[in-house]
């Protein structure tokens, strides 16, 4: 079980970034969450197969078509949070 925490900076709010990330993560069979931060970034946590987490990371590095990703900070972590699905947090 892999666990990947990311923070995405750029034009990433108001461009369907969270919904697109949710759809990608669910398609990959990952659990976790994604949310907007007050400073304009998006934060996400992916849990599941490492290969699938890496595919989710590829997606957030590009984002949906309207997004303009400037940078992605990633942190691979040990442990897991008991999550049953991938959700958008508010």
N, C-alpha and C positions, 0 to 999 in steps of 0.2 A: 504494500500500500504506500503510495507516494502522496506527499502533501506539498502543494506549491502555493505560496502567498505572493500576490503581485500588486503593484501600484502603478497605474498607467497615467501618464501626463500628456497633455496636449489638448486638442479640441475633441474631448471625449464625453462631454455631457450634452444632452439635447440632440444626439445623433443616433439614437437607438443602440448605444454601446452595450448597456446592461441587458436588454432583451436579446440582442444578437449573441452575447456571451452566454446567456442562459441556454439558448437554443443549441449552440455549439457544444457546451458542456453536457447537456442532456443527451445529445446525439452520440457523444463519446462515452456515455455511461458513467460520468463523473458526478460526485456529490460536492456540495459546497455552497457558495453564495457570491453575489456581486452587489456592490453598492456605490453610490456617488458619495464623494467626500466634500465637505464645505469649501475646501480650497480649490475645487475644480477638477481634481483627479478622480479616477475610478479605482476602487480596491476590490480584489477578488481572491477567493480561496478555492482551490481545486483539490479534490481528493480522489484517488483511484489508481489505476494502473499508470506507472511512470510514463510509458509511451503515450498514453492518452493525455496526461497532464502536459507533456511536451507539445502535443498537437494544439492543445488549448493555448499554450504560451505562444505558439506561432500565430494563432488567430489574434490574440490581444496585441501582439507587436504590430499588426497591420490594422486591426479594427474593421468595422463595417465600412462601406463605401464613403459615407459622409464624414467619417472621423479623420483626424490628422494626428496620429500618435507621434509625440516628440520623444518620449523615453518610457522605458518599462524597467522598474526595479523588481527583481525577483528574489525570492528567498525560499529555498527548499528546507523543509522542516521535518523533524521526527515527530512521531505521535500522530494521533488522529482525534478529531472531534466527532462525536456520534451524530452523523447527518444521514438522512434517508433520501434526500433529493438535492437538486440544485435550485436555489431560490434567489430572487431579487430582494435585497434588504432595503428598508427605507429608514 
